[in-house]
Amino acid sequence: MIRLAEMKDTENVYRLICLLEETEFDYGRFKEIFESQQKDGRYRCLVAEKDGIVTGMCNIRIEYHLHHCRRIAEIVELCVLQEERNRRTGTALFEEACRTARAENCEQIELVTNMRRIHAHRFYERLGMKATHYGYTMKL
């Protein structure tokens, strides 16, 4: 089952984000940001639930982009518990993100993923996404 995340999901979403980034973030700060995003109309955080347990999450941001003159949906984070991978949980989250984007009249859905996440690249390509842009970062 895929549903919108609620504040009761904070700890589960936190664990998934820490898994995704292979680090442990400050929980108090994470909770503040998650609560802020829950109130921000640009964000939709989806969770996958199986037998009452959150097994995956997908955070989407929807905004107008000047270079499109339309709304664009961006998958900001998508993560599934290791033991739930290859069971279509990620696909279900991705498909729901696409349905959400269409319902919000978005022109396209996009994402960036770390270059080292080879399995994620193959996953997104299997779902029909194309690697059309370079992404750059710089620590400040």
Secondary structure, DSSP 4 states (H G I P E B T S, - for coil): -EEE--GGGHHHHHHHHHHHHTS---HHHHHHHHHHHHH-TTEEEEEEEETTEEEEEEEEEEEEETTTTEEEEEEEEEEE-GGGTTTTHHHHHHHHHHHHHHHTTEEEEEE---TT-HHHHHHHHHTT------------
